[in-house]
Amino acid sequence: MDNSFYFDTRSLLEHASRLCESQRTAQRLHEALKLTKNSGDPSLTSGYDAALDSAEKLRMYFEKMAEAFENAAEDAAKLVSELGVSIGDSSGQLRGLNDRMQV
């Protein structure tokens, strides 16, 4: 019986990497908006503030999503390891019972 288990976490980590890049893009957008606000028309301040707030929320969204995917990959690797140990233990117990039952 094959007791090896595998969960491909690579795709989760690749997606987390793309989310991190999106986070950096949102950060650059926030910085560009801030520079524009500082050198722009003071009457547009409230509009810039709303755009800055949206850009920051977008950055935070990408940050949290990347963390979630990274955590999912880590949790999956732990789960596979724990399942392997548990199934290995159960297999050993079954073999022991089987050996005792044989006449």
C-alpha positions, 0 to 999 in steps of 0.5 A: 500500500502506497502511503505517500501523499502529495498536495501541489502547493506550487499553484497556491504560491504562484497565485500568492506571488501574483497577488503580491505584485498586484499589491505593489501595483496598488501601492504605486498607484497610491503613491502616484495619487498622493503626489498628484494630490500634493501638486494638484488643485486644492479644490480637488482634495476630497476627490483625491482623498477618496481615490487614495482611500480606495487605492489603500483598500485595494492594496490591503485586499491584495495583501490579505489575499496573498497571505491567505493563499500562502497560509493555505499552502502551508496548511496543506503541506502540514495536512498532508504530513499529518495524514501520512503519519496517521495513515501509516499508524493505522496501517501498522495497527491493521497489520498487527491485527492481521498478524494476530488473526492468522492461524 
